[in-house]
Structures are given as C-alpha cells and as structure tokens.
Amino acid sequence: MSFFIKEIGKVSLLFIFIFSIFPESFAQAHSSLVKTLPEGEEVLKESPQTIEVWFLDPVVLHSNTITLMGSSGNRVAFENAYIDPKDPTHIIGNVPDTLPADRYTANINVIALDGDILTETFSFKVLREEPKKPESLKLVKHSPVDGQILNGKPNKIDLWFTHSAELTAIGVFDRTQQSIKLKEPYKDPEDPAHIIVEFDEPLEDGTYQVTWYASSSEEELSNQLEIVDVFYFAVNEFTSIEDGSIGTMIQTSWFPDLDLKQFGYWFIFLGLSILFGSNFFIHLVSKEVKEYKRWKRISLGLIFMTTMGASFLIRQQRIEMADLPLLEFFSLQYIWIPVVQIVLLLLGFMVKKLEFLAFGIALLMGPFVMGHASYPRYGGFLTIMVNILHLVAASIWLGGLFALLTMAKRNEFGELLKKVGTSFSKWAFWSLLVIILTGFIMTIQYVPSFSFESFIKSQWGKAVIIKIGLTLLIVFIGFLQRNTLQKLAAALVNKFYRRGIIEILYGVFLLLFASILVVSTPSAAERGIYPLKSSYEQELKVDISPLKEGLNVLTLDFKKEIDMENVKINISMPPENDIEYDAFKIKEGTFKITGNILHGAGSLLMKVEAKEPNGDIRKYEYTIVVPGERMGKE
C-alpha cells in the first residue's frame, strides 16, 4: 500500500506539471466552410430567396442554425434551415420575406459529427433602388503590371483609376520586406485619374511588393470605402520574398483546446474501459475465480466517474448552445448517447446477468459520437470499426490489468497470479498488438500527408507522439512482466505487482492524451496539395515552399511541351478571403508567385487559369491544406 501511495504522489506531481502547460481556455469552433451563397461581402441588387452554406463534412442542424441580423441589430425572422437531400454538406435556409436594402450578417451555427460546435459569420449587402451614381472607384491598370519581370531599373509606379482619386497610402517592399523610399505621389496634370509615384532610391534586383490604398475625389462618392490592392513585380530577376525581421517568439500552450469537455472524455474513457475490461477479465480470463467481493463497490465508483465525465460534456455543450430549447438540446445524439451509456452501466450494475452485455454496449456506443472517426473524409463507418477495435483492445488490456491487481487481497495476489497470470498475459499481448496496428491505421487515415514540423507543432500531433511514447513504455513493461511470469517466484510477485501499478498509471495517462485527440483537429497536422482531378498530375506539377501560414513561394511547372503565355492564380478561403495573382514567368513552362499567399491555417481552394499562345484556356483546381491550429477544432 505504501508503494501505491508513493506512486500516487508522483502522479500528482505530474498532474501539476500538466496543468501548468494547459491554459484556462474554452475551445472555439473552427471553420470548415467551403462555400456560401450569397458570397461573403457580395452586393445584391435584390433580396436573396435563400441563405446557403456548404461545409467540408456533413453536419447536424438545430433551430438556431441560421440567424440573420441587419446593420441596426434587428434580427430577421428566419425559417428553420434544412439539409439538401442530395448533399449532406449543403445547408439551405429560406428567407421568409423580402429583405429591405441594408447590410446583413448571417450567423451560422451547426454541430459537427463528433458534437463540436462550428460557427461561421459572413456579410452581404442588399442595395437600395436609388438614382444611378457615378461608377465606383476602381483601378483600371498599373505599371509595372502584376507578375512582370522588368529589364533595367524602373523609376516610378503608375496607377490609372476609373476617375479622379487620392492615394491615401502606398508602400513598396523589397524581398526582405524592407520599405523602399518613395517621393510624394502626384497626379498627371493631363489626367487626374492617373497617379504617379516615383522612387527616391534605385531598386536592387529582385521581387517587390506594392500595397496601396486610395479613395475617390468625386463628391458623390465621398462616403465610399477606401479601396486597397496588392501587386508584385520584379527587377531583372525573380526572388522569393523573405521575412527580414527578427521578432520575439510567442510562447503558445502545448494543448490550447483543453477544457471541461476534454476532461469529460477522459473520465468516460477511463470509466468505460476499466468497467468493460475488468468484466471481460472476470467472465473470460479468470473463470475459475468464483468470487470477486470488492467488484460491486469498485464498479460503482467507476460508474460514478463515468457519470461525472458525461455531466462535464453535457454542461459544456449546454454552455455552447444556451439558446437552444431544452427538449431540442436533449434530442441531439451527442447528448442522449452519454445519458444512455450511464443508464446501461446502472442496468449492468443492478442486474448481474446483464453486466457484461450492458457494459460492452455502453463502450461500443462511444466511437459513434466521440472523436473524428464518424467524419466521411476520414473513412466513416470503416474508421469507426477500427476505432472500436482500438478501444476494445485498450479496454481488455487496461481493465484486465486493473482487475488482476484489485481482485485479490494483497497477501493472496501471488496465488491469483499463478492461476490466471499466463492466460491474461496472452490477452494483453494480442491487445497491445491490436492497439498499435489500429493506432497506426487511424493516424494515416486522419493525416495522410504531413511534414515532421507540421506534425510536431500541432496539438493533435503532440498528443499522438506522447501516446506513442507511453505505449512503448507499456510494451517494455509488458515484456518484463512476461519474463517474470515464466520464472515466477515469491520474490518476483511483489515486483510484478509494482510494475502492474506503474503500467496502469501509464494507461491512465494514455487515455488522457487519447481524450486530447478527441478535442484536437487532425488536419492541423496535415500538410498537402491535392488536385481535384487526378488527370492534373499528368499536366502540371505544383509545389509550395515552405507550405505554412505566411510567406511562401508557389511554383507551377507545366509538363506538356506548350509554352503558356500567362497564368492567373486565385486562392480563396470562404467566406470572405479571395485573392488573385498574375504569376511571374520564370522560363518556358515555369511560373511562380511569392509573398504572403497563405493567410491562414486550414483548407484553401486554388484555381489556376493558364492561357496558351493560341488563346485556349486550361483550368486546374487544387485543395491546399495549410498546417496549423485553427480557431478551435472540427
């Protein structure tokens, strides 16, 4: 007992360390939005009949899924949204009445397949019927043009607008993002829509970024918002834009998504795994042991732990969905399934004949609502089955070991070990093999493409690596335990017992990091470029370096013997991030762009339009997955 108390003390110190690296935070839902109608910041001439959104995965709706707010804060009465019968990722909400002219904000609130709340916001305008005004200020052309490699040293930048304009700010930055000295901008005396900006110093060879802000000089358009744009040109040669500043590294927490919900998952995993695994041990491994007097008391404590975990989940979910009617809230499967699990545990506790079956069903229900296995892009039903195998194997190992160490009194442990030790060792051996194999399959399924950096920097990757480390420690202890069983002697029984306690403690922490995986985003560790059609790979090679948020170089190499005339690249992340670039032509068949082209972590859509000398246009579409923690999880 003294050894057990010492180990608990060590574990308590480890808990203090773990809590010190976890911030007090509540996870926010992250964007997995693919498309919206109306589009973000779209200007409509008439009221839309529907509000439509597309998510990356199927989602669950509720009565407050779509709300619409006018600029004055007035809420538009909105009919319940519904899912497109032909596309479970497509949500449609009918606008009940004609919207008057105003700026509107659509708030989207849905539930992911694992119970997490996903929120999105985008805005659009409905125009008033007013007398026609002069054309809004727009940039007509500029020199140098976007994606142009100039021969020789330019001495100015020319900007032509639709009408007279004021340049409120302009900056030119070299390849190290250092600003270039400029003279005061001035208007062309013969054309007020033409603004000239001269350089105050000669330009070195390399790539330059130009960022400008302008407003209209026309009185009728004085209240028009400032317009802004960015373009790139190069002097004599293309160079990648680099970060020339040296800043202070920002300290971030290892596991930013830790909250009450994560601890709820941990307690549920612990309770269900030990309950089922111990019961498996009692009924199938140690059949000759007729009595297990302490099991009722221990199982009641484990049921209490599981109930506490379920209450944590429900409480956190209720905080996130406070506006949802209570009846509708409890109709969600992420709420009623934990409740059913507790009912099954209590039923098994009260009816001994149903104990094994009830505990088993409660355990198997978990993967359908906890974790990422239910997402179709991760494999759906097949991944759920792999997840179930993983969970059952972990339960047989951890719960069986727990039963072995607690079934008999301390002075009777040696006798019990002689009777069932070899049998349990075989079950534990095969369980660990299944745990390792299914864990590997799920990791590859969740993150098919990654770099070491993207994996180790993500919350999900860190939890996987710690799980692997703990599993290896458990395998090592298991190897020692099997050797001990082969030459079992009185002196070795105590050693087996102490190692068993340490192994259980490692298992408890293994489930802690398994629960962190549930609240983490696997795609935060993912890094890749995926063509929407496999045929693209035969014509075009795409590379982005270093493929992370911020400054990058995107290279397009056309494989066919066609000298493309020019290439336009559009990179977007709904609902409102949409940027177009004219690529630099480096040599025949090779085009590049550089700069801050990947503005955030997540899935981006890239469209490429390549024009051939004969005027034909070739189009390509890719999904770019940028590694990094989103604003929350899936």
C-alpha positions as CSV (number, residue, x, y, z in Angstrom):
1,M,0.0,0.0,0.0
2,S,2.9,2.4,0.8
3,F,4.3,1.8,-2.7
4,F,0.9,2.6,-4.2
5,I,0.7,5.9,-2.1
6,K,4.2,6.9,-3.3
7,E,3.2,6.3,-6.9
8,I,0.1,8.3,-6.5
9,G,2.2,11.1,-5.1
10,K,4.4,11.0,-8.2
11,V,1.4,11.1,-10.4
12,S,0.0,14.1,-8.5
13,L,3.2,16.0,-9.2
14,L,2.9,15.0,-12.9
15,F,-0.7,16.3,-12.9
16,I,0.6,19.7,-11.5
17,F,3.1,19.9,-14.4
18,I,0.5,19.0,-17.0
19,F,-2.0,21.6,-15.7
20,S,0.8,24.2,-15.7
21,I,1.2,23.8,-19.5
22,F,-2.6,23.9,-20.1
23,P,-4.2,27.3,-20.3
24,E,-7.6,28.1,-19.0
25,S,-9.5,28.3,-22.2
26,F,-12.6,27.3,-23.9
27,A,-12.4,25.9,-27.4
28,Q,-14.0,27.8,-30.2
29,A,-15.2,26.1,-33.3
30,H,-13.1,26.3,-36.4
31,S,-14.0,27.0,-40.0
32,S,-14.6,24.0,-42.3
33,L,-16.7,26.2,-44.6
34,V,-16.4,25.5,-48.3
35,K,-18.8,28.0,-49.9
36,T,-21.6,30.4,-49.1
37,L,-24.5,31.9,-51.1
38,P,-24.6,34.9,-51.1
39,E,-20.8,35.1,-51.1
40,G,-19.0,37.0,-48.4
41,E,-19.3,40.8,-49.0
42,E,-21.4,40.2,-52.1
43,V,-23.6,43.1,-53.2
44,L,-27.0,42.1,-54.3
45,K,-29.5,44.1,-56.4
46,E,-32.4,42.3,-54.8
47,S,-33.3,40.3,-51.7
48,P,-32.0,36.7,-51.8
49,Q,-34.6,33.9,-51.5
50,T,-32.2,31.6,-49.6
51,I,-29.1,31.6,-47.5
52,E,-27.0,28.6,-48.4
53,V,-23.7,27.2,-47.0
54,W,-21.5,24.2,-47.8
55,F,-19.3,22.6,-45.2
56,L,-16.4,20.2,-45.7
57,D,-18.3,17.4,-43.8
58,P,-21.9,16.6,-43.1
59,V,-23.2,18.5,-40.0
60,V,-26.2,18.4,-37.7
61,L,-28.7,21.3,-37.6
62,H,-30.8,22.8,-34.9
63,S,-33.5,25.6,-34.7
64,N,-30.9,28.4,-34.5
65,T,-28.6,27.1,-37.3
66,I,-29.0,30.3,-39.3
67,T,-29.8,33.8,-38.0
68,L,-29.8,37.0,-40.0
69,M,-29.0,40.4,-38.5
70,G,-29.4,43.8,-40.1
71,S,-26.9,46.7,-39.6
72,S,-29.0,48.2,-36.8
73,G,-29.1,45.0,-34.9
74,N,-32.6,44.0,-35.9
75,R,-33.0,40.2,-36.2
76,V,-34.7,38.9,-39.3
77,A,-37.3,36.2,-38.6
78,F,-35.9,33.1,-40.3
79,E,-37.4,29.8,-41.1
80,N,-35.7,26.6,-40.0
81,A,-32.8,25.5,-42.1
82,Y,-32.7,22.1,-43.7
83,I,-30.1,19.8,-45.3
84,D,-30.1,19.3,-49.1
85,P,-31.4,15.7,-49.6
86,K,-28.8,15.2,-52.3
87,D,-25.8,16.7,-50.4
88,P,-25.5,16.3,-46.6
89,T,-22.8,19.1,-46.5
90,H,-25.2,21.6,-48.1
91,I,-27.5,23.6,-45.8
92,I,-30.4,25.7,-47.1
93,G,-32.4,28.3,-45.2
94,N,-35.4,30.0,-46.9
95,V,-35.6,33.8,-46.4
96,P,-39.3,34.2,-45.4
97,D,-39.8,37.9,-46.5
98,T,-38.2,40.3,-48.9
99,L,-35.2,41.9,-47.2
100,P,-35.1,45.7,-47.3
101,A,-32.0,47.4,-48.5
102,D,-29.3,47.1,-45.8
103,R,-26.1,45.3,-44.8
104,Y,-26.8,41.9,-43.3
105,T,-24.7,39.5,-41.3
106,A,-25.5,35.8,-41.5
107,N,-24.6,33.8,-38.4
108,I,-24.2,30.0,-39.0
109,N,-24.2,27.6,-36.0
110,V,-24.1,23.9,-36.7
111,I,-22.9,20.7,-34.9
112,A,-20.1,18.6,-36.2
113,L,-20.4,14.8,-36.4
114,D,-18.4,14.5,-33.1
115,G,-20.5,17.0,-31.2
116,D,-18.3,20.1,-31.6
117,I,-20.0,23.4,-32.4
118,L,-19.0,25.0,-35.7
119,T,-19.7,28.7,-36.1
120,E,-19.3,31.0,-39.2
121,T,-20.2,34.5,-40.0
122,F,-20.4,36.3,-43.3
123,S,-21.9,39.6,-44.6
124,F,-23.6,40.8,-47.7
125,K,-25.5,43.9,-48.9
126,V,-28.9,44.4,-50.5
127,L,-28.8,47.7,-52.5
128,R,-31.5,50.4,-52.4
129,E,-33.2,51.5,-55.5
130,E,-31.6,54.9,-55.9
131,P,-30.7,57.2,-58.8
132,K,-27.7,56.0,-60.7
133,K,-24.4,57.2,-59.2
134,P,-21.0,57.6,-60.9
135,E,-19.1,54.4,-61.2
136,S,-17.4,53.3,-58.0
137,L,-13.7,53.9,-57.8
138,K,-11.6,51.1,-59.3
139,L,-8.1,50.5,-60.5
140,V,-8.1,50.2,-64.3
141,K,-4.4,49.4,-64.8
142,H,-1.0,49.9,-63.3
143,S,2.6,49.8,-64.4
144,P,4.6,47.7,-63.7
145,V,2.0,45.0,-64.2
146,D,1.4,42.2,-61.7
147,G,3.9,39.3,-62.3
148,Q,6.1,41.4,-64.7
149,I,9.9,40.9,-64.7
150,L,11.4,44.2,-65.8
151,N,14.7,44.6,-67.7
152,G,16.6,47.6,-66.2
153,K,15.7,49.8,-63.3
154,P,12.2,51.4,-63.1
155,N,12.0,54.9,-61.7
156,K,8.2,55.1,-61.0
157,I,4.9,53.4,-60.5
158,D,1.8,54.4,-62.5
159,L,-1.7,53.9,-61.3
160,W,-4.8,54.6,-63.5
161,F,-8.2,54.7,-61.9
162,T,-11.7,55.0,-63.3
163,H,-11.8,58.7,-62.2
164,S,-10.0,61.2,-60.1
165,A,-8.6,59.6,-56.9
166,E,-6.5,60.3,-53.9
167,L,-3.7,57.9,-52.9
168,T,-4.1,57.7,-49.1
169,A,-1.2,55.4,-48.6
170,I,1.3,53.4,-50.6
171,G,4.2,51.1,-49.7
172,V,6.8,49.3,-51.8
173,F,8.7,46.5,-50.1
174,D,11.7,44.5,-51.3
175,R,12.4,40.8,-51.0
176,T,13.2,41.1,-47.3
177,Q,10.1,43.2,-46.7
178,Q,12.0,46.4,-46.1
179,S,10.3,49.5,-47.3
180,I,11.6,51.5,-50.3
181,K,11.8,55.3,-50.1
182,L,9.2,57.0,-52.3
183,K,8.7,60.5,-53.4
184,E,5.3,62.2,-52.8
185,P,2.7,60.8,-55.1
186,Y,1.3,63.3,-57.7
187,K,-1.4,63.4,-60.3
188,D,-0.7,63.5,-64.0
189,P,-1.6,67.2,-65.0
190,E,-3.3,65.9,-68.1
191,D,-5.2,63.1,-66.4
192,P,-6.5,63.4,-62.8
193,A,-7.3,59.6,-62.8
194,H,-3.5,58.9,-63.3
195,I,-1.3,58.9,-60.2
196,I,2.4,58.7,-60.4
197,V,4.8,57.6,-57.6
198,E,8.5,58.0,-58.1
199,F,11.2,56.0,-56.3
200,D,13.6,58.0,-54.1
201,E,16.3,55.4,-54.4
202,P,17.4,53.0,-57.1
203,L,16.0,49.5,-56.9
204,E,18.1,46.4,-56.5
205,D,17.4,43.2,-58.5
206,G,14.7,41.0,-57.1
207,T,10.9,40.9,-56.4
208,Y,8.9,43.8,-54.9
209,Q,5.5,44.0,-53.3
210,V,3.3,47.1,-53.8
211,T,0.5,47.8,-51.4
212,W,-1.7,50.9,-51.9
213,Y,-4.9,52.5,-50.5
214,A,-7.0,55.0,-52.5
215,S,-10.2,56.9,-52.1
216,S,-12.4,58.8,-54.6
217,S,-12.0,62.5,-55.2
218,E,-15.6,62.7,-56.5
219,E,-18.0,64.4,-54.1
220,E,-20.8,62.0,-55.0
221,L,-18.6,59.1,-53.9
222,S,-17.1,60.7,-50.8
223,N,-18.6,58.1,-48.5
224,Q,-17.3,55.2,-50.5
225,L,-15.0,53.0,-48.5
226,E,-11.3,53.1,-49.3
227,I,-10.1,50.5,-51.8
228,V,-6.9,48.6,-51.4
229,D,-4.9,46.2,-53.5
230,V,-1.5,44.4,-53.7
231,F,0.6,43.5,-56.7
232,Y,4.1,42.2,-57.4
233,F,6.8,43.0,-59.9
234,A,10.5,42.0,-60.2
235,V,13.6,43.9,-61.4
236,N,15.8,41.7,-63.7
237,E,15.1,38.5,-61.8
238,F,12.5,36.8,-59.7
239,T,13.4,36.2,-56.0
240,S,11.3,34.8,-53.2
241,I,10.1,37.3,-50.6
242,E,11.6,36.5,-47.2
243,D,11.0,37.6,-43.6
244,G,13.8,40.1,-42.9
245,S,12.5,41.0,-39.4
246,I,13.7,39.3,-36.2
247,G,10.9,39.2,-33.7
248,T,10.3,37.7,-30.3
249,M,9.0,34.2,-30.3
250,I,5.4,34.0,-29.0
251,Q,5.0,31.3,-26.3
252,T,2.0,29.2,-27.0
253,S,0.4,26.4,-24.9
254,W,1.0,22.8,-25.8
255,F,-2.7,22.0,-25.7
256,P,-4.8,25.1,-26.3
257,D,-8.1,23.2,-26.6
258,L,-8.1,21.7,-23.1
259,D,-11.4,22.4,-21.3
260,L,-14.1,20.8,-19.3
261,K,-15.3,18.8,-22.3
262,Q,-11.8,17.1,-22.7
263,F,-11.8,16.0,-19.0
264,G,-15.3,14.7,-19.6
265,Y,-14.0,12.5,-22.4
266,W,-11.1,11.4,-20.2
267,F,-13.4,10.3,-17.3
268,I,-15.7,8.5,-19.7
269,F,-12.9,6.6,-21.4
270,L,-11.4,5.6,-18.1
271,G,-14.7,4.5,-16.6
272,L,-16.0,2.6,-19.6
273,S,-12.6,1.0,-20.4
274,I,-12.0,-0.3,-16.9
275,L,-15.6,-1.4,-16.4
276,F,-15.7,-3.5,-19.6
277,G,-12.1,-4.7,-19.4
278,S,-12.5,-5.8,-15.8
279,N,-15.7,-7.5,-16.6
280,F,-14.1,-9.3,-19.6
281,F,-11.3,-10.5,-17.2
282,I,-13.9,-11.8,-14.7
283,H,-16.0,-13.6,-17.2
284,L,-13.5,-14.9,-19.7
285,V,-10.0,-14.8,-18.3
286,S,-10.4,-15.9,-14.7
287,K,-13.4,-18.2,-14.9
288,E,-12.2,-20.4,-12.0
289,V,-12.2,-17.4,-9.6
290,K,-15.8,-17.6,-8.4
291,E,-15.9,-14.6,-6.0
292,Y,-14.9,-11.1,-6.5
293,K,-16.4,-9.4,-3.5
294,R,-14.9,-6.0,-4.0
295,W,-16.1,-5.7,-7.6
296,K,-19.5,-4.2,-6.7
297,R,-18.0,-1.4,-4.7
298,I,-15.3,-0.7,-7.3
299,S,-17.7,-0.8,-10.2
300,L,-20.0,1.7,-8.5
301,G,-17.0,4.1,-8.2
302,L,-16.2,3.7,-11.9
303,I,-19.9,4.3,-12.8
304,F,-19.7,7.5,-10.7
305,M,-16.6,8.6,-12.6
306,T,-18.2,7.9,-16.0
307,T,-21.3,9.8,-14.9
308,M,-19.2,12.8,-13.8
309,G,-17.5,12.8,-17.2
310,A,-20.8,12.7,-19.0
311,S,-22.1,15.6,-16.9
312,F,-19.0,17.6,-17.8
313,L,-19.7,17.0,-21.5
314,I,-23.4,17.9,-21.2
315,R,-22.6,21.0,-19.2
316,Q,-20.0,22.3,-21.6
317,Q,-22.3,21.5,-24.6
318,R,-25.1,23.4,-22.9
319,I,-22.9,26.5,-22.3
320,E,-22.1,26.5,-26.1
321,M,-25.8,26.0,-27.0
322,A,-27.5,28.0,-24.3
323,D,-30.2,29.4,-26.7
324,L,-31.4,26.0,-27.8
325,P,-34.7,24.8,-26.3
326,L,-34.1,22.2,-23.6
327,L,-36.1,19.5,-25.4
328,E,-34.3,20.0,-28.6
329,F,-31.0,20.0,-26.8
330,F,-31.5,16.6,-25.3
331,S,-32.7,15.2,-28.6
332,L,-29.2,15.7,-30.0
333,Q,-27.4,12.3,-30.2
334,Y,-24.2,13.8,-28.6
335,I,-26.3,14.5,-25.5
336,W,-28.6,11.4,-25.3
337,I,-25.9,8.8,-26.1
338,P,-23.9,9.7,-22.9
339,V,-27.2,9.5,-21.0
340,V,-28.0,6.1,-22.5
341,Q,-24.4,4.9,-21.6
342,I,-25.0,5.8,-18.0
343,V,-28.4,4.0,-18.0
344,L,-26.7,0.9,-19.4
345,L,-24.0,1.0,-16.7
346,L,-26.6,1.3,-14.0
347,L,-28.6,-1.6,-15.5
348,G,-25.5,-3.8,-15.6
349,F,-24.7,-2.9,-12.0
350,M,-28.2,-3.9,-10.8
351,V,-28.7,-7.0,-13.0
352,K,-25.6,-9.2,-12.8
353,K,-26.6,-11.4,-15.8
354,L,-26.7,-8.3,-18.0
355,E,-23.5,-6.8,-16.7
356,F,-21.1,-7.9,-19.4
357,L,-23.5,-7.1,-22.2
358,A,-24.6,-3.7,-20.8
359,F,-21.0,-2.6,-20.2
360,G,-20.0,-3.8,-23.7
361,I,-22.8,-1.9,-25.5
362,A,-22.0,1.3,-23.5
363,L,-18.3,1.0,-24.5
364,L,-19.2,0.4,-28.2
365,M,-21.5,3.4,-28.5
366,G,-18.7,5.9,-27.8
367,P,-16.9,6.0,-31.2
368,F,-20.1,6.9,-33.0
369,V,-20.2,10.4,-31.3
370,M,-16.7,10.8,-29.7
371,G,-13.7,11.5,-31.9
372,H,-13.2,12.1,-35.6
373,A,-13.9,8.6,-36.9
374,S,-17.5,9.5,-37.9
375,Y,-16.3,12.1,-40.5
376,P,-16.8,10.7,-44.1
377,R,-13.5,12.2,-45.2
378,Y,-11.7,10.1,-42.5
379,G,-13.3,6.8,-43.6
380,G,-16.7,7.0,-41.9
381,F,-18.1,3.6,-40.9
382,L,-14.8,1.7,-41.6
383,T,-12.8,4.1,-39.4
384,I,-15.4,3.7,-36.7
385,M,-14.9,0.0,-36.8
386,V,-11.1,0.4,-36.5
387,N,-11.7,2.9,-33.6
388,I,-13.9,0.3,-31.9
389,L,-11.2,-2.4,-32.2
390,H,-8.7,0.1,-30.8
391,L,-10.9,1.0,-27.8
392,V,-11.9,-2.7,-27.1
393,A,-8.3,-3.8,-27.2
394,A,-7.2,-1.0,-24.8
395,S,-10.1,-1.9,-22.5
396,I,-9.2,-5.6,-22.4
397,W,-5.6,-4.7,-21.5
398,L,-6.2,-1.8,-19.0
399,G,-9.4,-3.1,-17.4
400,G,-7.9,-6.7,-17.2
401,L,-4.8,-5.4,-15.5
402,F,-6.9,-3.4,-13.1
403,A,-9.0,-6.4,-12.2
404,L,-5.9,-8.6,-11.8
405,L,-4.3,-6.1,-9.3
406,T,-7.5,-5.4,-7.3
407,M,-9.4,-8.8,-7.4
408,A,-7.5,-10.4,-4.6
409,K,-6.2,-9.1,-1.3
410,R,-2.5,-8.1,-1.3
411,N,-1.4,-11.3,0.5
412,E,-3.5,-13.5,-1.9
413,F,-2.2,-11.8,-5.1
414,G,0.6,-14.4,-5.7
415,E,-1.9,-17.3,-5.7
416,L,-4.2,-15.5,-8.2
417,L,-1.3,-14.6,-10.4
418,K,-0.3,-18.3,-10.7
419,K,-3.8,-19.2,-11.7
420,V,-4.6,-16.5,-14.3
421,G,-1.3,-14.7,-15.0
422,T,-0.3,-16.7,-18.1
423,S,-3.8,-16.5,-19.6
424,F,-4.1,-12.8,-19.1
425,S,-0.6,-12.2,-20.5
426,K,-1.7,-13.7,-23.8
427,W,-4.8,-11.5,-23.9
428,A,-2.6,-8.4,-23.0
429,F,0.0,-9.3,-25.7
430,W,-2.6,-9.5,-28.5
431,S,-4.4,-6.4,-27.2
432,L,-1.3,-4.3,-27.4
433,L,-0.6,-5.5,-31.0
434,V,-4.2,-4.5,-32.0
435,I,-3.7,-1.1,-30.2
436,I,-0.5,-0.4,-32.1
437,L,-1.9,-1.6,-35.5
438,T,-5.2,0.3,-35.3
439,G,-3.5,3.4,-33.9
440,F,-1.2,3.4,-36.9
441,I,-4.1,2.9,-39.3
442,M,-6.1,5.8,-37.7
443,T,-3.1,8.2,-37.8
444,I,-2.5,7.6,-41.5
445,Q,-6.3,7.9,-42.2
446,Y,-6.6,11.2,-40.3
447,V,-3.4,12.8,-41.6
448,P,-2.5,11.3,-45.0
449,S,0.2,13.9,-45.8
450,F,2.3,15.8,-43.3
451,S,5.8,17.1,-42.5
452,F,7.7,16.5,-39.3
453,E,7.4,20.2,-38.5
454,S,3.6,20.3,-39.1
455,F,3.1,17.2,-37.1
456,I,5.1,18.1,-34.0
457,K,3.7,21.7,-33.9
458,S,0.1,20.6,-33.9
459,Q,-1.8,19.8,-30.7
460,W,-3.0,16.6,-32.3
461,G,0.5,15.6,-33.4
462,K,1.9,16.2,-29.9
463,A,-0.8,14.1,-28.3
464,V,-0.1,11.2,-30.8
465,I,3.7,11.4,-30.1
466,I,3.1,11.3,-26.3
467,K,0.7,8.4,-26.8
468,I,3.3,6.5,-28.8
469,G,5.9,7.1,-26.1
470,L,3.6,5.9,-23.4
471,T,2.7,2.8,-25.5
472,L,6.4,1.9,-25.9
473,L,6.9,2.2,-22.2
474,I,3.9,-0.1,-21.6
475,V,5.2,-2.6,-24.2
476,F,8.6,-2.6,-22.4
477,I,6.9,-3.2,-19.0
478,G,4.8,-5.9,-20.6
479,F,7.9,-7.6,-21.9
480,L,9.4,-7.6,-18.4
481,Q,6.2,-8.9,-16.9
482,R,6.0,-11.8,-19.3
483,N,9.6,-12.8,-18.4
484,T,8.6,-12.6,-14.7
485,L,5.7,-14.9,-15.2
486,Q,7.9,-17.5,-16.8
487,K,10.1,-17.8,-13.7
488,L,7.5,-16.8,-11.1
489,A,8.8,-16.9,-7.5
490,A,7.7,-15.3,-4.3
491,A,10.2,-12.6,-4.5
492,L,9.1,-11.7,-8.0
493,V,5.4,-11.4,-7.2
494,N,5.9,-8.0,-5.5
495,K,7.9,-6.8,-8.4
496,F,5.1,-7.9,-10.8
497,Y,2.6,-6.1,-8.6
498,R,4.6,-2.8,-8.5
499,R,5.2,-2.9,-12.3
500,G,1.4,-3.5,-12.8
501,I,0.5,-0.4,-10.8
502,I,3.0,1.7,-12.9
503,E,1.6,0.2,-16.0
504,I,-2.0,1.2,-15.0
505,L,-0.8,4.7,-14.3
506,Y,0.8,4.9,-17.7
507,G,-2.5,3.6,-19.1
508,V,-4.5,6.4,-17.3
509,F,-2.2,9.0,-18.9
510,L,-2.5,7.2,-22.3
511,L,-6.3,7.7,-22.1
512,L,-5.7,11.4,-21.1
513,F,-3.9,12.0,-24.3
514,A,-6.5,9.9,-26.2
515,S,-9.1,12.4,-24.9
516,I,-6.9,15.3,-26.1
517,L,-7.0,13.7,-29.5
518,V,-10.8,13.8,-29.4
519,V,-10.8,17.6,-28.9
520,S,-7.9,18.3,-31.3
521,T,-8.0,18.8,-35.0
522,P,-6.2,16.1,-37.0
523,S,-5.9,18.3,-40.1
524,A,-3.9,20.8,-38.0
525,A,-1.0,18.4,-38.5
526,E,-1.8,17.8,-42.2
527,R,0.2,19.5,-45.0
528,G,-0.5,18.9,-48.6
529,I,-1.6,19.9,-52.1
530,Y,-4.4,17.8,-53.5
531,P,-5.6,18.1,-57.2
532,L,-9.4,17.9,-57.6
533,K,-8.8,15.6,-60.6
534,S,-6.1,13.0,-60.8
535,S,-5.5,13.9,-64.5
536,Y,-4.0,17.3,-63.4
537,E,-0.9,15.5,-62.3
538,Q,-0.1,14.5,-65.9
539,E,-0.1,18.1,-67.0
540,L,1.0,20.3,-64.1
541,K,3.4,19.9,-61.1
542,V,2.5,22.2,-58.2
543,D,4.9,23.0,-55.3
544,I,4.6,25.4,-52.4
545,S,7.5,26.1,-50.1
546,P,7.6,26.0,-47.2
547,L,3.8,25.4,-47.3
548,K,2.9,27.0,-44.0
549,E,1.0,30.1,-42.9
550,G,2.7,33.3,-44.1
551,L,5.4,33.8,-46.7
552,N,5.7,31.2,-49.4
553,V,6.8,30.6,-53.0
554,L,4.3,28.8,-55.3
555,T,5.8,27.1,-58.4
556,L,3.9,25.8,-61.3
557,D,5.7,23.5,-63.8
558,F,3.7,22.6,-66.9
559,K,4.8,19.2,-68.2
560,K,3.4,19.4,-71.7
561,E,5.5,20.9,-74.5
562,I,3.4,24.1,-74.5
563,D,4.8,27.5,-73.8
564,M,2.0,29.0,-71.7
565,E,1.5,32.7,-72.4
566,N,0.4,33.8,-68.9
567,V,-1.0,32.2,-65.8
568,K,-3.6,33.6,-63.3
569,I,-3.9,32.1,-59.8
570,N,-6.8,32.5,-57.4
571,I,-6.5,31.4,-53.8
572,S,-9.6,31.6,-51.6
573,M,-10.8,30.6,-48.1
574,P,-14.5,31.1,-47.6
575,P,-16.4,33.1,-46.6
576,E,-14.5,36.3,-47.5
577,N,-10.8,35.6,-48.3
578,D,-10.3,35.7,-52.1
579,I,-7.1,36.9,-53.8
580,E,-5.9,36.7,-57.4
581,Y,-2.4,36.8,-58.7
582,D,-0.7,37.1,-62.1
583,A,2.2,34.7,-62.0
584,F,5.8,35.5,-62.9
585,K,7.0,33.6,-66.0
586,I,10.4,32.3,-65.0
587,K,11.2,30.2,-68.1
588,E,9.2,28.3,-70.6
589,G,6.6,26.2,-68.8
590,T,7.5,27.5,-65.3
591,F,5.6,30.2,-63.4
592,K,5.9,31.5,-59.8
593,I,4.3,33.7,-57.2
594,T,5.7,34.8,-53.9
595,G,4.6,36.7,-50.8
596,N,2.0,36.2,-48.0
597,I,-0.1,34.0,-50.2
598,L,-1.3,31.5,-47.5
599,H,-3.1,33.8,-45.0
600,G,-4.2,31.2,-42.5
601,A,-4.2,27.5,-41.5
602,G,-6.9,25.3,-42.9
603,S,-8.2,24.2,-46.3
604,L,-7.8,26.7,-49.2
605,L,-9.1,26.4,-52.8
606,M,-6.6,27.3,-55.5
607,K,-7.8,27.8,-59.1
608,V,-5.2,28.1,-61.9
609,E,-6.0,29.5,-65.4
610,A,-3.2,29.1,-68.0
611,K,-3.5,30.8,-71.3
612,E,-1.9,29.1,-74.4
613,P,-0.4,31.1,-77.3
614,N,-3.5,30.2,-79.4
615,G,-5.8,31.7,-76.8
616,D,-7.1,28.4,-75.3
617,I,-7.5,28.4,-71.5
618,R,-6.6,25.4,-69.4
619,K,-8.1,25.3,-65.9
620,Y,-7.0,23.4,-62.8
621,E,-8.3,23.3,-59.2
622,Y,-6.5,22.2,-56.1
623,T,-7.2,21.9,-52.4
624,I,-4.3,23.3,-50.3
625,V,-4.1,22.1,-46.7
626,V,-2.1,24.6,-44.6
627,P,-0.9,23.1,-41.3
628,G,-1.5,24.8,-38.0
629,E,-4.1,25.2,-35.3
630,R,-7.4,26.5,-36.4
631,M,-9.6,28.7,-34.2
632,G,-10.7,25.6,-32.3
633,K,-11.4,22.1,-33.7
634,E,-13.6,20.0,-36.0
